[in-house]
């Protein structure tokens, strides 16, 4: 969280840990990506549609879709650790 707070000095960083994927998509709908920690990797939730989340994984250097139910299981298995921000 400290790194994100320093990098986004003009924004308020929010600890959204424990929220569901559906809940954090609210912040994505505002146009701000949500950071998710999965093990030692940070994943950005950058968008969504009716059936999928759109994820950006820095190691892959591209965005990919993951079904909403798969996203729930994926992030839930990692403890639903999310960080968001608002201006």
Long-range contacts (C-beta under 8 A, 24 or more apart in sequence): 1-83, 4-35, 4-83, 4-85, 8-85, 10-87, 11-85, 11-86, 11-87, 12-85, 12-86, 12-87, 13-83, 13-84, 13-85, 14-83, 14-84, 14-85, 14-86, 15-82, 15-83, 16-82, 16-83, 16-84, 17-79, 17-80, 17-81, 17-82, 17-83, 18-80, 19-80, 19-82, 20-72, 20-80, 21-45, 21-53, 21-68, 21-71, 21-72, 21-75, 21-80, 22-68, 22-72, 24-82, 24-84, 25-53, 27-84, 27-85, 27-86, 30-86, 32-84, 32-85, 32-86, 34-82, 34-83, 34-84, 35-82, 35-83, 35-84, 36-75, 36-78, 36-81, 36-82, 36-83, 37-78, 37-79, 37-81, 37-82, 37-83, 38-74, 38-75, 38-78, 39-78
